[in-house]
């Protein structure tokens, strides 16, 4: 079987990552976007996602330190939370990530095709294609005898060994072998001659009191298996929330997700440690398609939601809800950073466009850059702060602000962005 077969049917999911793949070996792509010189077939230059690799590396180092130097399995499922799985994995591998967790076989194979050599754990189910995982040394999450049967059969047929990780449901009620049955499954998996257990994992509910119950269950299960002579590999349970709040859950390895991308797992976590030093990684940028003047009484968009009370200048941005920007943020008081000024949305967002009002004194032309989600580390040509030396965040919309305007979680802001939007590296040159 050609290992590219697994990607068939998944190109839409991975399109953003592959669009970036080999196009950014030199200077950061955003500089090429600025000059308008990059015109590969099918590549958009009107809107894109900026991925700040310097901020990503900084966040990884912070996590590594917080984990006491323990191994880090970086969670890069859902196209690296919308950031682009291949460039994120490549950046984190250079930073020292020990392993990666992905959500399906397409993502796992995308990494292998991009020559990412670190251990990869596929947390999603598989329905056939076990030989592909074995051939490419991809670890598979198992949670039942049925989930391992195909792997064992394929390993025997190919006279190979399969590497798995056993996932235990200690109370989340989601994926995993029920904790009361975990000991039996570990004994069964550990008894297979062509199977190696690389690790055992669980997921917390993030209820502080119940997390302690889950942790106790998990440790008891693993220690009992060890006592029975079963090699359980690395024990890991701490996602971003537990990494911050529950040091006892750090165990053999930590498994952060949202922290790597510069955000807290919850408002409560942010309130407890507001000075953690996280730096946002994802920025959303668009170039102005048109600038026009509205006279008093003229309207913008469908249903004439916005009618000009006086003469005003409007910029049209070629990005809409088909690109994944939440239209609720447009009507929820949102704005973009454009021409060195805060420019509020007017009217309703459509599938491919949105409109913003240009304040008096700001000068904006077609082709100028608008910041729709900021990293706080934008290149100078995105518009300097109002005063020299002032706060680089002044007026610039953070992902948290967009989430507030839309009344949705930060996870949905990132993951909801269309993977067909190009992902362009910012903040450093690739080595």
C-alpha positions in Angstrom: 0.0 0.0 0.0 1.3 3.5 -0.9 1.5 5.4 2.3 0.0 8.4 0.5 -3.3 6.5 0.2 -4.2 7.4 3.7 -4.3 11.1 2.7 -6.8 10.6 0.0 -10.0 12.2 1.1 -8.2 14.2 3.8 -6.7 16.9 1.6 -9.2 19.5 2.8 -8.2 18.9 6.4 -4.5 19.2 5.6 -4.6 21.7 2.8 -3.4 24.6 4.9 -0.5 22.7 6.3 0.6 21.5 2.8 0.2 24.9 1.3 2.9 26.0 3.7 5.1 22.9 3.4 8.0 23.7 1.2 7.2 27.4 0.5 8.9 28.9 3.5 12.4 27.6 3.5 13.9 31.1 3.2 12.6 34.4 4.6 9.3 34.5 6.4 6.4 34.1 4.0 4.7 37.2 5.3 7.5 39.4 3.8 6.7 37.8 0.4 3.0 38.4 0.9 3.8 42.1 1.6 5.6 42.4 -1.7 3.0 40.5 -3.6 5.6 38.3 -5.3 4.3 34.9 -4.2 1.8 33.8 -6.8 1.9 30.0 -6.8 -1.2 28.4 -8.4 -4.1 28.2 -6.0 -2.3 30.2 -3.3 -4.3 33.1 -1.8 -2.6 36.4 -1.1 -5.6 38.2 0.2 -6.0 36.6 3.6 -3.8 34.1 5.6 -2.9 32.9 9.0 0.4 34.0 10.4 2.2 31.5 12.7 4.8 33.2 14.9 7.5 30.5 15.3 9.4 32.6 17.8 6.4 32.8 20.1 5.7 29.1 19.6 9.2 28.2 20.6 9.0 30.5 23.6 5.8 28.9 24.8 7.4 25.4 24.4 10.4 26.4 26.6 8.0 27.8 29.2 6.1 24.5 29.3 9.2 22.4 29.4 10.5 24.5 32.4 7.1 24.2 34.1 7.2 20.5 33.7 10.5 20.3 35.5 12.3 19.2 32.3 10.1 16.1 31.8 9.5 14.9 28.3 6.8 16.8 26.4 4.2 15.2 24.1 2.9 18.2 22.1 -0.8 17.9 21.2 -1.1 19.0 17.6 -4.5 17.4 16.7 -7.1 19.4 14.7 -4.4 20.7 12.4 -2.4 21.9 15.4 -5.4 23.7 16.8 -5.8 25.5 13.4 -2.2 26.7 13.2 -1.1 24.2 10.5 0.2 20.8 11.7 3.3 20.4 9.6 5.0 23.8 10.3 4.0 23.6 14.0 5.5 20.1 14.3 8.7 21.1 12.5 9.1 24.1 14.8 8.4 22.2 18.0 10.7 19.3 16.9 13.5 21.9 16.5 12.6 23.3 19.9 13.0 19.8 21.5 9.5 18.2 21.6 9.8 14.6 22.5 6.6 13.3 20.9 3.5 14.4 19.1 -0.2 13.5 19.6 -2.5 13.7 16.5 -6.2 13.1 16.1 -6.3 10.8 13.1 -4.1 8.8 10.6 -4.2 11.6 8.0 -2.4 13.9 10.4 0.1 11.2 11.5 1.0 10.5 7.9 1.2 14.2 7.0 4.0 14.4 9.6 5.8 11.4 8.3 5.6 12.7 4.8 7.1 15.9 6.0 10.0 13.9 7.5 9.1 14.5 11.2 10.9 11.6 12.9 9.8 12.0 16.5 7.3 9.5 18.0 3.7 10.1 16.9 0.7 8.9 18.8 -2.5 8.6 16.9 -5.3 9.2 19.4 -8.1 8.6 16.9 -9.5 5.2 16.0 -8.4 3.2 13.0 -10.7 1.1 10.7 -8.2 -0.9 8.7 -4.8 0.2 7.4 -2.9 -1.1 10.4 0.1 -2.0 8.2 0.5 1.7 7.4 0.9 2.6 11.1 3.4 -0.3 11.5 5.4 0.6 8.4 5.7 4.3 9.5 6.3 3.6 13.2 3.2 5.4 14.3 1.9 4.5 17.8 -1.8 3.7 18.1 -4.1 4.4 21.0 -6.0 1.3 22.1 -8.8 1.0 24.6 -10.2 -2.5 24.0 -9.3 -6.0 22.8 -11.1 -5.2 19.5 -9.0 -2.0 19.0 -5.8 -4.0 19.1 -6.9 -7.2 17.2 -6.2 -5.7 13.7 -2.9 -4.4 14.8 -1.8 -7.7 16.2 -2.9 -9.6 13.0 -1.1 -7.1 10.8 2.1 -7.3 12.9 2.0 -11.1 12.7 1.5 -11.1 9.0 4.4 -8.7 8.4 6.6 -10.3 11.1 6.8 -6.9 12.7 6.2 -5.2 16.0 3.4 -2.7 16.7 3.7 0.0 19.3 0.6 1.1 21.2 -0.5 3.3 24.1 -3.4 2.2 26.3 -5.9 5.0 27.1 -7.8 4.7 30.4 -11.1 6.4 31.1 -10.8 7.3 34.7 -14.0 9.3 34.7 -14.1 11.5 31.7 -16.7 9.3 30.0 -15.1 9.7 26.6 -12.5 7.5 24.9 -10.7 4.9 26.9 -11.0 1.6 28.6 -13.2 2.0 31.7 -10.9 2.2 34.7 -12.4 -0.9 36.4 -11.4 -2.9 33.3 -8.0 -1.3 32.6 -6.0 -3.8 34.5 -7.4 -6.7 32.5 -6.7 -4.9 29.2 -3.2 -4.0 30.2 -2.5 -7.7 31.0 -4.0 -8.7 27.7 -2.0 -6.2 25.6 1.2 -6.8 27.6 0.9 -10.5 26.9 1.0 -10.1 23.1 4.4 -11.1 21.7 4.4 -8.5 18.8 3.1 -5.6 20.8 5.1 -3.0 22.7 3.3 -0.7 25.2 4.9 2.8 24.9 2.7 4.5 27.4 -0.6 4.6 29.4 -2.7 7.8 29.5 -5.8 9.4 30.8 -7.7 12.7 30.5 -9.0 14.8 33.4 -12.4 16.4 33.6 -10.7 19.6 34.9 -13.0 19.5 38.0 -10.3 20.1 40.7 -11.7 17.7 43.3 -12.6 14.9 40.8 -9.2 15.2 39.0 -7.6 14.0 42.3 -9.9 11.0 42.2 -9.0 10.3 38.6 -5.3 10.7 39.3 -5.4 8.2 42.2 -7.3 5.7 40.0 -4.8 6.1 37.2 -1.7 5.7 39.4 -3.2 2.6 41.2 -3.9 1.0 37.8 -0.4 1.6 36.5 1.3 0.5 39.7 -0.7 -2.7 39.8 0.3 -3.5 36.2 3.9 -2.8 37.0 3.7 -5.1 40.0 2.4 -7.8 37.7 5.4 -7.5 35.5 3.8 -5.4 32.7 6.0 -2.7 31.2 3.5 0.2 30.9 6.0 2.7 29.3 5.5 6.4 30.1 2.5 7.4 32.2 1.0 10.7 31.1 -2.1 12.6 32.2 -1.3 16.3 32.4 -2.8 18.4 29.6 -2.5 22.2 29.8 -4.8 22.6 32.8 -3.2 19.9 34.9 0.3 21.0 33.9 -0.5 24.3 35.6 -2.7 23.2 38.5 -1.7 19.7 39.4 2.1 19.1 39.6 1.4 15.5 41.0 -0.1 14.7 37.6 3.1 15.5 35.6 4.2 11.9 36.1 6.6 10.6 33.3 5.6 13.1 30.6 3.3 16.0 30.1 0.8 16.5 27.2 0.1 20.2 26.6 -2.1 21.6 23.9 -3.4 25.2 24.2 -0.5 26.4 26.3 1.8 25.8 23.4 -0.2 28.2 21.2 -0.1 31.0 23.8 -3.4 30.7 25.6 -4.7 29.5 28.9 -7.0 26.5 29.1 -9.6 28.5 31.1 -10.3 31.9 32.5 -9.7 30.5 36.0 -6.2 29.4 35.0 -5.5 32.8 33.6 -6.7 34.5 36.8 -4.4 32.4 38.9 -1.3 33.0 36.9 -1.8 36.1 34.8 2.0 36.7 34.4 2.8 33.2 33.1 4.5 34.7 30.0 2.5 33.1 27.2 2.8 34.6 23.7 0.0 34.1 21.1 1.2 32.2 18.1 -1.7 32.6 15.6 -2.5 35.8 13.8 -5.1 36.4 11.1 -4.3 38.9 8.4 -6.2 40.2 5.3 -5.5 42.8 2.6 -7.9 45.5 1.8 -9.8 44.7 -1.4 -11.5 48.1 -1.8 -11.9 51.5 -0.1 -15.1 53.6 -0.7 -16.9 56.6 0.7 -20.5 56.3 1.8 -22.8 59.3 1.8 -25.3 59.9 4.5 -28.2 57.4 4.2 -26.2 54.9 2.2 -26.0 51.4 3.6 -23.6 48.5 3.9 -24.3 44.8 3.4 -27.3 42.6 3.3 -30.5 43.8 5.0 -29.1 47.4 5.3 -28.0 46.6 8.8 -25.7 49.6 8.8 -26.8 52.9 7.4 -24.4 55.8 7.4 -25.5 58.7 9.6 -22.9 60.9 7.9 -20.2 60.6 5.3 -17.8 57.8 6.2 -15.0 55.8 4.7 -15.4 52.0 4.4 -12.8 49.3 3.7 -13.9 46.0 2.3 -11.9 43.0 3.5 -11.9 39.7 1.4 -12.5 37.4 4.3 -15.8 36.0 5.6 -17.4 33.2 7.5 -16.4 30.7 4.9 -12.9 31.4 6.1 -13.9 30.6 9.7 -13.9 34.1 11.2 -17.0 34.1 13.5 -19.7 36.4 12.2 -20.9 36.8 15.7 -17.7 38.8 16.4 -18.7 41.2 13.6 -22.0 42.1 15.2 -20.7 41.7 18.7 -18.6 44.9 18.8 -15.5 43.7 17.0 -12.8 45.6 15.2 -9.6 45.1 13.2 -6.3 47.0 13.2 -5.8 48.8 10.0 -3.8 51.9 9.0 -2.5 52.3 12.5 -6.1 52.6 13.9 -8.9 50.6 15.4 -11.5 50.1 12.7 -14.9 48.7 13.8 -16.9 46.3 11.7 -20.1 47.6 10.1 -22.9 45.7 8.6 -23.1 41.9 8.6 -20.3 39.5 7.5 -21.0 37.5 4.3 -19.4 34.3 3.1 -16.4 36.1 1.6 -16.4 39.7 2.7 -16.7 42.0 5.7 -16.6 45.7 6.0 -14.9 48.1 8.5 -15.2 51.8 9.1 -12.0 53.9 8.7 -11.8 56.6 11.4 -11.1 60.2 10.6 -7.3 60.8 10.1 -6.4 57.2 9.2 -5.2 56.7 5.6 -6.0 53.3 4.0 -5.7 52.1 0.5 -6.5 48.9 -1.4 -3.8 46.3 -0.7 -3.0 47.6 2.9 -2.8 45.0 5.7 -5.5 44.5 8.3 -4.9 42.6 11.5 -8.0 40.6 12.4 -6.2 38.5 15.1 -3.0 39.8 16.6 0.0 38.1 18.1 1.4 41.4 19.5 4.5 40.8 17.5 3.3 42.1 14.1 5.9 43.3 11.6 6.0 47.1 11.3 4.3 47.3 8.0 1.0 46.1 9.6 0.8 49.6 11.1 2.7 51.1 14.0 1.0 51.9 17.4 -0.5 55.4 17.6 2.5 56.8 19.6 6.2 55.8 19.4 7.0 53.3 22.2 3.3 52.8 23.1 1.8 49.4 23.8 2.0 47.2 20.7 -1.3 45.7 21.7 -3.0 49.1 21.7 -6.1 48.6 19.5 -5.0 45.3 18.1 -7.6 42.5 18.5 -6.3 39.4 20.4 -7.9 36.0 19.9 -9.4 36.4 23.4 -11.1 39.6 22.3 -12.5 37.9 19.2 -13.7 35.0 21.4 -15.4 37.5 23.8 -17.1 39.3 20.9 -18.4 36.1 19.5 -19.1 34.5 22.9 -17.3 31.3 22.0 -14.1 29.6 23.4 -10.6 30.4 22.3 -10.4 26.8 21.0 -13.2 27.4 18.5 -11.6 30.6 17.3 -8.4 28.8 16.2 -9.8 25.4 15.2 -12.7 27.1 13.3 -10.4 28.9 10.8 -10.6 27.3 7.4 -7.5 25.0 6.8 -7.5 26.3 3.2 -6.3 29.6 4.4 -2.5 29.6 3.9 -0.3 29.3 7.0 2.7 31.6 6.8 5.6 31.7 9.2 6.4 34.9 11.0 8.8 35.9 13.7 12.0 34.1 12.6 13.7 32.5 9.7 13.4 28.7 9.3 16.8 26.9 9.7 
